[in-house]
Amino acid sequence: MTRKAVSRKRKAAPETGDQADWDHAAQKRRRLPPGKKSLVHFLKTRELKAQVDRGYQHLLRACAAHTLPGVLKEKEFKLGRLNKVFASQWLNHRQVVCGTKCNTLFVVDVQTGKITKIPILKDRDPASTPPQSCGIHAIELNPSRTLLATGGDNPNSLAVYRLPTLDPVCVGDNGHNDWIFSIAWISDTLAVSGSRDGSMALWEINEEVMSKCNFRRGRSRVPVYAHVDHIALKDVPKGPHNSSHCKVRALAFNSNNKELGAVSLDGYFHLWEAERTLAKLLSIKLPYCRENVCLSYGNEWSVYAVGSQAHVSFLDPRQPPQNVQSVYCREQGSGIRSVSFYEHIITVGTGQGSLLFYDIRAQRFLDDSIGNFQASKSRGEMLKLTTGKGWLNHNDMWRNYFSDIDCCSNAVYTHCYDSSGTKLFVAGGPLPTGLHGNYAGLWS
């Protein structure tokens, strides 16, 4: 049979349903104007492009996180006579809000260095404020970045401000009988505070609370703000031998699994379900139990990082407790004072004024050849950035015990990356309790 006969036979043969559908679709495609695509084609192309863009952006952020520490340069800020910056958070691309041991809340403009102090919120009963304050140990923004929670004039109380104006919203002044050390938002309207008294309190800042603080100003020109009550959560379990040391030192929220992690000073990590019942899930004895004062959660890696006297321990609640991994930070005695995740890099701030960078993928600290394109491919010494001199008050404590020491380093009590991951704000002050001083700097 010739080729023409075969062609004539195909045309004469009845079409099957599948062939008819295929040809009908082909005719529709042929009727599209030149240069035009179908809606299905457009949507699929847009979906694939978005996936490629997300993957490309992730690769860029991971590359920046790995190379940035090696090229960071410091710009110090002058904070006057403020004492020890304990907490900080970025408000936007150029403003950072900070809290100090001397109970001062202020905003620093990282471009100009200008300092703006924010009024501290007071309890219903001013007489309840203790004569000596530990200052502000925690500052946290809610997920939508519309509210800021921190300590009040009374360090036992929670103070909430509206963003971006920093107008006062409310004070929670009946939840704790000792200092608030840590705060975590578990939703846009629910905040949890952890105290030195071993208790945790849940605070709801709902529409009713917001409506009460319409920022009317009375004759005294003082903003009007509400006072809210707490919901008592189950206290941190007290161990058989360290019942007096069960202070809630740090909190971290896992938004993926809706779980709240807490570290207590008796060397335990505790986990709560934070979406419905706020029920306690587990308690794990940490492998290194001294000075567990900082905690962070890495969403991408599903692990908590706990800082202790000389180690950072990594906990995955899905794994058995014996699988807790730890890394030695080589600065024993000064303690790990702050820890954070950015991509695959864990930044560690120490009591000796050092910043260390741990690569969780390679399971080792970055070396000093990172960012140095002239360096050889061989591994160098561990990369360590050291904070500047800051300001130190030469008081009686310094004259009696530290005047013969050439340099008194500033502990890195707090550090935080901006949204781009290219700027690192670092702050703190002298580690010894009796010394008065401060340090703040932008590393970029």
C-alpha positions, -999 to 999 in steps of 0.1 A, spaced: 0 0 0 13 34 -10 18 63 14 -11 82 -3 -34 52 2 -25 49 38 -32 86 43 -66 82 25 -75 52 47 -67 71 80 -90 100 69 -118 76 61 -115 55 93 -139 65 121 -121 84 150 -120 70 185 -130 91 215 -94 97 226 -83 107 191 -113 130 187 -105 148 220 -69 151 211 -77 166 177 -103 189 192 -77 202 217 -52 207 188 -77 227 168 -83 250 199 -46 255 203 -43 263 166 -70 289 169 -50 309 196 -36 342 182 1 342 173 23 348 204 -5 340 229 -5 311 254 -33 293 271 -43 301 307 -32 267 318 2 273 302 5 307 319 -4 294 353 20 265 351 48 287 339 42 312 367 42 283 393 75 269 380 91 304 379 80 311 415 96 278 426 128 286 408 128 321 422 123 308 458 151 283 453 174 309 438 167 333 467 173 306 492 206 298 476 216 334 477 207 338 514 226 306 523 257 319 504 255 353 520 251 337 555 282 316 549 304 344 536 292 374 554 308 368 588 343 369 573 338 404 559 318 421 587 331 455 599 321 471 631 306 506 637 302 514 674 275 536 689 278 559 719 251 551 745 262 576 772 260 562 807 234 535 801 242 502 818 244 468 799 221 463 769 203 430 776 178 428 747 174 441 712 152 437 681 151 454 647 120 476 641 128 483 604 158 486 581 175 514 602 160 513 638 167 489 666 149 489 699 169 480 730 164 473 767 191 478 795 199 467 830 191 503 842 156 498 830 158 520 799 140 513 767 154 532 737 156 531 699 189 536 681 191 548 645 219 527 630 225 553 602 229 584 624 236 568 659 207 589 674 192 575 706 155 580 714 142 569 748 108 553 752 86 559 783 84 529 806 49 517 815 39 516 852 18 492 873 -17 500 886 -1 503 920 33 522 917 42 512 953 45 475 941 76 483 921 107 469 939 133 495 949 160 477 929 154 466 893 171 440 872 162 460 841 147 448 808 158 413 798 135 406 769 120 424 738 98 405 713 77 415 683 45 396 674 44 377 641 27 406 622 51 431 638 22 452 651 29 448 688 60 448 710 62 431 744 89 439 769 94 446 806 77 475 825 88 499 852 83 469 875 105 441 861 79 416 872 54 431 848 48 428 810 45 460 789 30 460 754 35 488 728 19 494 694 41 494 663 54 513 645 45 543 667 55 527 700 24 540 717 16 522 750 -11 495 748 -13 477 782 6 464 812 3 430 827 11 436 864 -2 406 883 14 376 867 47 372 885 63 379 918 99 380 904 117 394 874 106 385 838 135 370 820 119 359 787 90 365 764 76 346 734 46 354 711 27 322 702 2 342 680 -5 378 671 -25 383 702 -10 358 727 23 363 745 39 341 771 63 354 798 88 334 818 100 346 852 127 340 878 100 328 902 97 296 881 63 304 866 50 312 831 20 334 823 -2 338 792 -13 373 782 -40 380 756 -40 414 739 -73 412 721 -95 438 704 -111 447 737 -78 455 752 -68 475 721 -100 495 722 -94 506 758 -61 523 749 -72 549 724 -42 570 733 -62 599 748 -40 621 769 -52 634 802 -43 666 820 -9 652 830 -1 646 793 5 609 801 -8 583 776 -38 562 788 -31 525 786 -50 493 798 -40 468 825 -46 431 817 -48 399 837 -29 367 830 -37 331 826 -14 310 848 4 282 830 17 251 847 49 259 866 82 246 853 87 212 870 110 214 900 138 188 902 144 168 934 177 185 941 176 219 925 141 231 935 153 266 943 169 270 908 139 264 885 140 299 871 126 302 836 155 318 818 147 316 781 117 308 758 115 300 721 84 293 699 82 268 671 57 282 647 57 251 625 45 226 652 30 252 675 53 243 704 69 264 731 103 255 744 117 268 777 150 265 795 153 266 833 184 273 853 184 238 869 196 224 836 163 213 820 146 219 786 108 218 787 83 217 758 47 227 758 20 223 731 10 259 724 -20 258 701 -49 243 720 -44 230 755 -10 244 765 -2 210 779 33 201 789 48 175 765 83 167 779 113 176 800 148 168 790 179 170 812 205 190 793 240 175 789 256 208 801 237 223 830 256 253 841 244 288 830 218 278 805 207 314 798 198 316 761 176 296 737 168 299 700 148 278 675 157 271 639 126 266 618 144 251 588 163 227 609 136 219 635 160 221 664 164 242 695 199 256 703 207 261 740 237 281 753 255 270 784 288 279 801 310 266 773 287 246 749 258 250 725 235 220 726 211 211 698 178 194 707 153 179 683 121 170 704 113 142 678 145 124 688 153 105 720 169 126 747 202 107 745 206 121 709 212 156 720 243 169 702 267 196 717 295 217 704 323 231 725 328 269 721 364 271 735 356 300 759 349 282 792 341 303 821 325 333 804 294 315 792 273 316 760 252 348 764 232 349 732 225 325 703 205 328 670 198 311 637 202 326 603 199 301 574 225 273 583 247 295 604 242 297 642 257 329 656 270 327 692 277 356 715 300 350 744 308 365 778 343 375 765 330 397 738 333 373 710 311 364 681 314 328 668 297 312 638 287 276 636 278 259 603 251 233 612 254 217 578 292 211 580 290 207 618 319 229 625 327 265 633 336 288 604 373 295 600 390 328 594 394 321 556 357 326 551 352 358 531 390 361 525 393 354 488 431 356 490 433 328 516 443 293 507 418 265 505 432 249 537 412 254 569 424 282 591 418 292 627 382 295 640 367 328 629 361 351 659 349 386 659 356 407 690 335 436 701 349 471 706 358 488 739 324 504 745 321 526 777 330 516 812 323 535 844 355 535 866 335 531 898 347 516 931 342 480 919 365 487 889 391 506 910 393 478 936 393 447 914 398 455 877 419 487 874 451 466 869 435 447 839 443 463 805 410 454 789 376 444 803 357 427 775 320 433 769 297 403 770 275 399 740 241 398 758 221 403 726 225 402 689 201 402 659 202 402 621 181 426 600 155 412 575 181 412 547 206 392 568 234 417 558 235 437 591 241 423 626 233 445 656 254 435 686 251 449 722 260 441 758 283 454 785 308 442 811 302 407 824 310 412 862 278 421 881 293 451 899 307 468 868 287 495 850 291 500 813 277 494 778 285 484 743 265 486 710 277 482 675 265 475 640 284 449 620 279 451 583 
